[in-house]
Amino acid sequence: LLQIQQSVPAGAQQAAAQLAKGYTDIGVVVGLGSIGESSLALGGRFEHVFKELPDLGGGTLGIGIGVTRYSWSSQYYSVGYLPVGATANYHFKLANPKLDAFLGAGLGYQIITCDDKTGVTLGFGCNYNSGLYFVGRAGGRYFFTEKMAAYADVGAGGAALNIGLVFKLK
């Protein structure tokens, strides 16, 4: 066993504790699969891990905040979406120290703007309302270094799939 531990690179050993209590990161994401005719969404992610859960598989609990902006338009109207959500994220304890996997649930508020280009209410163009929505998310990180990771999540929000980079602050 001692030989196995010695063969693991020091950076990988440090990465094992990257999502311990106190871990905080911030990052940027590009969203794919947005609502309507939008092709890409741009946004950000922030997360702070605040509780270790030894009785729940040794995972950790974090609070995440996500914001994404996307828009699309037709000849009749332009629509803009700005969903802002907060989730409680359970991070699984994994054997590979460079990987993080999580499930999250929470609430968001979606701010929607619509501009009718026709000047005539057509009855279908700007029938969008801002409001609360449920956020369900599954995602993960792959740590390139102790302080930088690739990030991806799927679920509710500004896009079906978000990919990006996050940077450890603490």
Accessible surface in RSA format (square Angstrom, percent):
REM  Atomic radii and reference values for relative SASA: ProtOr
REM  Chains: A
REM  Algorithm: Lee & Richards
REM  Probe-radius: 1.40
REM  Slices: 20
REM RES _ NUM      All-atoms   Total-Side   Main-Chain    Non-polar    All polar
REM                ABS   REL    ABS   REL    ABS   REL    ABS   REL    ABS   REL
RES LEU A   1   162.38  90.4 120.84  86.5  41.54 104.4 121.96  85.7  40.42 108.8
RES LEU A   2   123.49  68.8 117.76  84.2   5.73  14.4 119.26  83.8   4.23  11.4
RES GLN A   3   150.83  84.3 145.09 106.0   5.75  13.7  47.13 100.3 103.71  78.7
RES ILE A   4   114.72  65.3 112.42  83.8   2.30   5.5 114.72  82.6   0.00   0.0
RES GLN A   5    97.64  54.6  95.90  70.1   1.74   4.1  27.05  57.6  70.59  53.5
RES GLN A   6   131.70  73.6  99.50  72.7  32.20  76.7  43.05  91.6  88.65  67.2
RES SER A   7    87.72  74.1  54.63  72.9  33.09  76.2  50.27 107.0  37.45  52.5
RES VAL A   8    54.07  35.6  46.24  41.9   7.83  18.9  48.02  41.7   6.05  16.4
RES PRO A   9    92.92  67.7  80.96  73.8  11.96  43.5  92.92  76.7   0.00   0.0
RES ALA A  10    72.38  66.5  62.23  96.0  10.15  23.1  63.68  89.7   8.70  23.1
RES GLY A  11    43.12  53.2   0.00   N/A  43.12  53.2  32.98  90.5  10.13  22.7
RES ALA A  12    11.76  10.8   9.64  14.9   2.12   4.8   9.64  13.6   2.12   5.6
RES GLN A  13    92.25  51.6  76.34  55.8  15.91  37.9  32.21  68.6  60.04  45.5
RES GLN A  14   101.34  56.7  88.45  64.6  12.89  30.7  32.09  68.3  69.24  52.5
RES ALA A  15     6.97   6.4   3.30   5.1   3.67   8.3   3.30   4.7   3.67   9.7
RES ALA A  16    73.00  67.1  40.59  62.6  32.41  73.7  43.50  61.3  29.50  78.1
RES ALA A  17    66.17  60.8  52.57  81.1  13.60  30.9  58.03  81.7   8.14  21.6
RES GLN A  18     2.07   1.2   1.04   0.8   1.03   2.5   1.54   3.3   0.52   0.4
RES LEU A  19    23.36  13.0  18.13  13.0   5.23  13.2  20.03  14.1   3.33   9.0
RES ALA A  20    35.39  32.5  30.88  47.7   4.51  10.3  34.43  48.5   0.96   2.5
RES LYS A  21   135.63  66.2 113.40  69.6  22.23  52.9  56.58  50.9  79.05  84.2
RES GLY A  22    19.60  24.2   0.00   N/A  19.60  24.2  19.16  52.6   0.43   1.0
RES TYR A  23     7.60   3.5   2.73   1.6   4.87  12.7   4.87   3.7   2.73   3.4
RES THR A  24    12.61   9.0  12.61  12.8   0.00   0.0  10.71  14.4   1.90   2.9
RES ASP A  25     0.72   0.5   0.72   0.7   0.00   0.0   0.00   0.0   0.72   0.7
RES ILE A  26    84.37  48.0  84.37  62.9   0.00   0.0  84.37  60.8   0.00   0.0
RES GLY A  27     7.93   9.8   0.00   N/A   7.93   9.8   4.50  12.3   3.43   7.7
RES VAL A  28    99.83  65.7  99.83  90.4   0.00   0.0  99.83  86.7   0.00   0.0
RES VAL A  29     2.98   2.0   0.00   0.0   2.98   7.2   0.64   0.6   2.34   6.4
RES VAL A  30    55.09  36.2  55.09  49.9   0.00   0.0  55.09  47.9   0.00   0.0
RES GLY A  31     0.03   0.0   0.00   N/A   0.03   0.0   0.00   0.0   0.03   0.1
RES LEU A  32    65.63  36.5  64.97  46.5   0.66   1.7  65.03  45.7   0.60   1.6
RES GLY A  33    54.40  67.1   0.00   N/A  54.40  67.1  35.20  96.6  19.19  43.0
RES SER A  34    15.71  13.3   0.00   0.0  15.71  36.2   0.63   1.3  15.08  21.1
RES ILE A  35    92.52  52.7  86.35  64.3   6.17  14.9  92.52  66.6   0.00   0.0
RES GLY A  36    46.16  56.9   0.00   N/A  46.16  56.9  16.99  46.6  29.17  65.3
RES GLU A  37   119.34  68.5  89.80  67.9  29.54  70.3  45.51  88.0  73.82  60.3
RES SER A  38    14.36  12.1   1.19   1.6  13.17  30.3   3.34   7.1  11.02  15.4
RES SER A  39    89.78  75.9  71.49  95.4  18.29  42.1  50.42 107.4  39.36  55.1
RES LEU A  40    96.58  53.8  82.84  59.3  13.74  34.5  82.86  58.2  13.72  36.9
RES ALA A  41     0.51   0.5   0.00   0.0   0.51   1.2   0.51   0.7   0.00   0.0
RES LEU A  42   116.32  64.8 113.47  81.2   2.85   7.2 113.65  79.8   2.67   7.2
RES GLY A  43    19.03  23.5   0.00   N/A  19.03  23.5  11.59  31.8   7.45  16.7
RES GLY A  44    17.07  21.0   0.00   N/A  17.07  21.0  15.85  43.5   1.22   2.7
RES ARG A  45    17.99   7.6  14.24   7.3   3.74   8.9  13.74  18.8   4.25   2.6
RES PHE A  46    69.74  34.9  67.95  42.1   1.78   4.6  68.05  41.3   1.68   4.8
RES GLU A  47     6.10   3.5   6.10   4.6   0.00   0.0   3.00   5.8   3.11   2.5
RES HIS A  48    53.98  29.5  53.98  37.5   0.00   0.0  31.58  32.5  22.40  26.1
RES VAL A  49     0.00   0.0   0.00   0.0   0.00   0.0   0.00   0.0   0.00   0.0
RES PHE A  50    88.30  44.2  77.33  47.9  10.97  28.6  78.94  47.9   9.36  26.8
RES LYS A  51   104.05  50.8 102.28  62.8   1.77   4.2  52.03  46.8  52.03  55.4
RES GLU A  52    91.39  52.5  83.28  63.0   8.12  19.3  21.12  40.8  70.28  57.4
RES LEU A  53    24.45  13.6  22.19  15.9   2.26   5.7  24.07  16.9   0.38   1.0
RES PRO A  54   107.03  78.0  83.75  76.3  23.28  84.6  86.84  71.7  20.20 125.5
RES ASP A  55   140.67  98.5 109.56 109.0  31.10  73.6  38.84  91.4 101.82 101.5
RES LEU A  56   112.28  62.5 104.10  74.5   8.18  20.6 110.45  77.6   1.83   4.9
RES GLY A  57    62.87  77.5   0.00   N/A  62.87  77.5  42.12 115.6  20.75  46.5
RES GLY A  58    30.40  37.5   0.00   N/A  30.40  37.5  14.25  39.1  16.15  36.2
RES GLY A  59     2.16   2.7   0.00   N/A   2.16   2.7   1.67   4.6   0.49   1.1
RES THR A  60    14.41  10.3  14.29  14.5   0.13   0.3  13.03  17.5   1.38   2.1
RES LEU A  61    43.27  24.1  43.27  31.0   0.00   0.0  43.27  30.4   0.00   0.0
RES GLY A  62     0.00   0.0   0.00   N/A   0.00   0.0   0.00   0.0   0.00   0.0
RES ILE A  63    71.63  40.8  71.61  53.3   0.02   0.0  71.61  51.6   0.02   0.0
RES GLY A  64     6.97   8.6   0.00   N/A   6.97   8.6   6.44  17.7   0.53   1.2
RES ILE A  65    82.57  47.0  79.41  59.2   3.17   7.6  79.87  57.5   2.70   7.3
RES GLY A  66     6.84   8.4   0.00   N/A   6.84   8.4   3.85  10.6   2.99   6.7
RES VAL A  67    57.15  37.6  56.75  51.4   0.41   1.0  57.15  49.7   0.00   0.0
RES THR A  68     3.95   2.8   3.43   3.5   0.52   1.2   0.51   0.7   3.43   5.2
RES ARG A  69   116.19  48.8 111.77  57.0   4.42  10.5  47.84  65.4  68.35  41.4
RES TYR A  70     5.14   2.4   0.00   0.0   5.14  13.4   5.14   3.9   0.00   0.0
RES SER A  71    61.17  51.7  46.54  62.1  14.63  33.7  11.06  23.6  50.11  70.2
RES TRP A  72    29.67  11.9  18.39   8.9  11.28  26.5  29.05  15.5   0.62   1.0
RES SER A  73    57.28  48.4  38.45  51.3  18.83  43.4   5.97  12.7  51.31  71.9
RES SER A  74    32.24  27.2  19.55  26.1  12.69  29.2  31.07  66.2   1.17   1.6
RES GLN A  75   133.49  74.6 104.08  76.1  29.42  70.0  46.79  99.6  86.70  65.8
RES TYR A  76    86.10  40.2  85.98  48.9   0.12   0.3  52.03  39.1  34.07  42.0
RES TYR A  77    24.85  11.6  24.85  14.1   0.00   0.0   2.94   2.2  21.92  27.0
RES SER A  78    35.55  30.0  33.73  45.0   1.83   4.2  25.22  53.7  10.33  14.5
RES VAL A  79     1.61   1.1   0.00   0.0   1.61   3.9   1.34   1.2   0.27   0.7
RES GLY A  80     4.73   5.8   0.00   N/A   4.73   5.8   2.12   5.8   2.61   5.9
RES TYR A  81     6.15   2.9   6.15   3.5   0.00   0.0   3.04   2.3   3.11   3.8
RES LEU A  82    57.34  31.9  57.27  41.0   0.07   0.2  57.27  40.2   0.07   0.2
RES PRO A  83     3.04   2.2   1.20   1.1   1.84   6.7   1.20   1.0   1.84  11.4
RES VAL A  84    59.33  39.0  56.28  50.9   3.05   7.3  56.28  48.9   3.05   8.3
RES GLY A  85     7.73   9.5   0.00   N/A   7.73   9.5   6.34  17.4   1.40   3.1
RES ALA A  86    44.68  41.1  40.52  62.5   4.15   9.4  41.08  57.8   3.60   9.5
RES THR A  87     2.78   2.0   1.72   1.7   1.06   2.5   1.30   1.7   1.49   2.2
RES ALA A  88    49.75  45.7  42.36  65.4   7.39  16.8  42.36  59.7   7.39  19.6
RES ASN A  89     5.48   3.8   5.48   5.3   0.00   0.0   0.00   0.0   5.48   5.3
RES TYR A  90    46.22  21.6  45.22  25.7   1.00   2.6  40.05  30.1   6.17   7.6
RES HIS A  91     2.95   1.6   2.17   1.5   0.78   2.0   2.17   2.2   0.78   0.9
RES PHE A  92    84.96  42.5  75.19  46.6   9.77  25.4  75.34  45.7   9.62  27.5
RES LYS A  93   155.64  75.9 124.75  76.5  30.90  73.6  76.10  68.5  79.54  84.7
RES LEU A  94    74.52  41.5  48.87  35.0  25.65  64.5  52.36  36.8  22.15  59.6
RES ALA A  95   111.32 102.4  69.34 107.0  41.98  95.5  81.30 114.5  30.01  79.5
RES ASN A  96    67.79  46.7  60.59  58.6   7.20  17.3  22.25  53.5  45.54  44.0
RES PRO A  97    35.15  25.6  27.50  25.1   7.66  27.8  32.42  26.8   2.73  17.0
RES LYS A  98    68.62  33.5  68.62  42.1   0.00   0.0  34.05  30.7  34.56  36.8
RES LEU A  99    80.72  45.0  69.17  49.5  11.56  29.0  69.17  48.6  11.56  31.1
RES ASP A 100     6.85   4.8   0.88   0.9   5.97  14.1   2.10   4.9   4.75   4.7
RES ALA A 101    35.86  33.0  35.86  55.3   0.00   0.0  35.86  50.5   0.00   0.0
RES PHE A 102     4.12   2.1   1.16   0.7   2.96   7.7   1.16   0.7   2.96   8.5
RES LEU A 103    98.53  54.9  95.83  68.6   2.69   6.8  96.00  67.4   2.53   6.8
RES GLY A 104    10.05  12.4   0.00   N/A  10.05  12.4   3.61   9.9   6.45  14.4
RES ALA A 105    52.39  48.2  46.18  71.3   6.20  14.1  46.30  65.2   6.08  16.1
RES GLY A 106    19.52  24.1   0.00   N/A  19.52  24.1  18.59  51.0   0.93   2.1
RES LEU A 107   109.20  60.8 102.37  73.2   6.83  17.2 102.49  72.0   6.71  18.0
RES GLY A 108     4.19   5.2   0.00   N/A   4.19   5.2   4.19  11.5   0.00   0.0
RES TYR A 109   102.55  47.9 101.38  57.7   1.16   3.0  70.70  53.1  31.85  39.3
RES GLN A 110    32.21  18.0  32.21  23.5   0.00   0.0   2.09   4.4  30.12  22.8
RES ILE A 111    74.99  42.7  73.78  55.0   1.20   2.9  73.78  53.1   1.20   3.3
RES ILE A 112    26.34  15.0   7.30   5.4  19.05  45.9   7.30   5.3  19.05  51.7
RES THR A 113    83.01  59.0  77.83  78.9   5.18  12.3  71.13  95.5  11.88  18.0
RES CYS A 114    45.63  34.5   8.85   9.9  36.78  86.4  10.51  26.6  35.12  37.9
RES ASP A 115    88.01  61.6  84.78  84.4   3.23   7.6  27.94  65.8  60.06  59.9
RES ASP A 116    53.51  37.5  35.41  35.2  18.10  42.8  21.58  50.8  31.93  31.8
RES LYS A 117   105.70  51.6  68.47  42.0  37.23  88.6  49.44  44.5  56.26  59.9
RES THR A 118    50.74  36.1  20.00  20.3  30.74  73.3  27.68  37.2  23.06  34.9
RES GLY A 119    75.93  93.6   0.00   N/A  75.93  93.6  41.61 114.2  34.32  76.9
RES VAL A 120    93.36  61.4  89.90  81.4   3.46   8.3  93.36  81.1   0.00   0.0
RES THR A 121   124.21  88.3  98.20  99.6  26.02  62.0  62.92  84.5  61.29  92.7
RES LEU A 122    72.21  40.2  45.00  32.2  27.21  68.4  49.74  34.9  22.47  60.5
RES GLY A 123    48.42  59.7   0.00   N/A  48.42  59.7  30.02  82.4  18.39  41.2
RES PHE A 124   118.08  59.1 103.68  64.2  14.40  37.5 105.96  64.2  12.12  34.7
RES GLY A 125     6.86   8.5   0.00   N/A   6.86   8.5   5.62  15.4   1.24   2.8
RES CYS A 126    49.37  37.3  24.78  27.6  24.59  57.8  23.81  60.3  25.56  27.6
RES ASN A 127   107.09  73.9  77.86  75.2  29.24  70.4  33.94  81.7  73.15  70.7
RES TYR A 128    71.52  33.4  49.66  28.3  21.86  56.9  37.19  27.9  34.33  42.3
RES ASN A 129   131.18  90.5 110.63 106.9  20.55  49.5  28.48  68.5 102.70  99.3
RES SER A 130    46.51  39.3  21.92  29.3  24.59  56.6  13.64  29.0  32.87  46.1
RES GLY A 131    24.15  29.8   0.00   N/A  24.15  29.8  21.68  59.5   2.47   5.5
RES LEU A 132   133.47  74.3 102.35  73.2  31.11  78.2 102.40  71.9  31.07  83.6
RES TYR A 133    49.86  23.3  40.61  23.1   9.25  24.1  46.32  34.8   3.54   4.4
RES PHE A 134   132.99  66.5 120.86  74.9  12.13  31.6 120.86  73.3  12.13  34.7
RES VAL A 135     0.87   0.6   0.87   0.8   0.00   0.0   0.87   0.8   0.00   0.0
RES GLY A 136    22.85  28.2   0.00   N/A  22.85  28.2  19.75  54.2   3.10   6.9
RES ARG A 137    26.07  10.9  17.38   8.9   8.69  20.7   4.63   6.3  21.44  13.0
RES ALA A 138    35.60  32.7  33.57  51.8   2.03   4.6  33.79  47.6   1.82   4.8
RES GLY A 139    19.31  23.8   0.00   N/A  19.31  23.8  11.64  31.9   7.67  17.2
RES GLY A 140    19.00  23.4   0.00   N/A  19.00  23.4  14.90  40.9   4.10   9.2
RES ARG A 141     8.84   3.7   2.84   1.4   6.01  14.3   3.12   4.3   5.72   3.5
RES TYR A 142    90.13  42.1  88.91  50.6   1.21   3.2  58.86  44.2  31.27  38.5
RES PHE A 143     5.64   2.8   5.12   3.2   0.52   1.3   5.12   3.1   0.52   1.5
RES PHE A 144    98.10  49.1  77.01  47.7  21.09  54.9  79.68  48.3  18.42  52.7
RES THR A 145    75.69  53.8  64.11  65.0  11.57  27.6  70.84  95.2   4.85   7.3
RES GLU A 146    65.35  37.5  57.96  43.9   7.39  17.6  12.76  24.7  52.59  42.9
RES LYS A 147   122.94  60.0 121.27  74.4   1.67   4.0  83.16  74.8  39.78  42.4
RES MET A 148    62.04  32.1  61.21  40.5   0.83   2.0  46.41  39.5  15.63  20.7
RES ALA A 149     0.43   0.4   0.21   0.3   0.22   0.5   0.21   0.3   0.22   0.6
RES ALA A 150    33.11  30.4  32.12  49.6   1.00   2.3  32.46  45.7   0.65   1.7
RES TYR A 151    10.91   5.1   6.66   3.8   4.25  11.1   3.17   2.4   7.74   9.5
RES ALA A 152    38.44  35.3  37.89  58.5   0.55   1.3  37.97  53.5   0.47   1.3
RES ASP A 153     2.22   1.6   0.70   0.7   1.53   3.6   1.53   3.6   0.70   0.7
RES VAL A 154    74.75  49.2  74.00  67.0   0.75   1.8  74.00  64.3   0.75   2.0
RES GLY A 155    34.41  42.4   0.00   N/A  34.41  42.4  24.33  66.8  10.09  22.6
RES ALA A 156    39.60  36.4  25.39  39.2  14.21  32.3  35.48  50.0   4.12  10.9
RES GLY A 157    19.39  23.9   0.00   N/A  19.39  23.9   3.91  10.7  15.48  34.7
RES GLY A 158     2.88   3.5   0.00   N/A   2.88   3.5   0.24   0.6   2.64   5.9
RES ALA A 159     4.99   4.6   0.00   0.0   4.99  11.3   4.32   6.1   0.67   1.8
RES ALA A 160    57.89  53.2  49.77  76.8   8.12  18.5  53.84  75.8   4.05  10.7
RES LEU A 161    64.90  36.1  64.90  46.4   0.00   0.0  64.90  45.6   0.00   0.0
RES ASN A 162     2.27   1.6   2.27   2.2   0.00   0.0   0.00   0.0   2.27   2.2
RES ILE A 163    79.26  45.1  78.53  58.5   0.73   1.8  78.53  56.5   0.73   2.0
RES GLY A 164    22.25  27.4   0.00   N/A  22.25  27.4  15.89  43.6   6.36  14.2
RES LEU A 165    67.84  37.8  67.50  48.3   0.34   0.9  67.50  47.4   0.34   0.9
RES VAL A 166     1.23   0.8   0.88   0.8   0.35   0.8   0.88   0.8   0.35   1.0
RES PHE A 167    87.83  43.9  87.83  54.4   0.00   0.0  87.83  53.2   0.00   0.0
RES LYS A 168    43.34  21.1  30.88  18.9  12.46  29.7   8.50   7.7  34.83  37.1
RES LEU A 169   103.92  57.9  71.55  51.2  32.37  81.4  74.38  52.2  29.54  79.5
RES LYS A 170   143.77  70.1 124.31  76.3  19.46  46.3  97.32  87.6  46.45  49.5
END  Absolute sums over single chains surface
CHAIN  1 A     9344.1       7378.0       1966.1       6385.5       2958.6
END  Absolute sums over all chains
TOTAL          9344.1       7378.0       1966.1       6385.5       2958.6
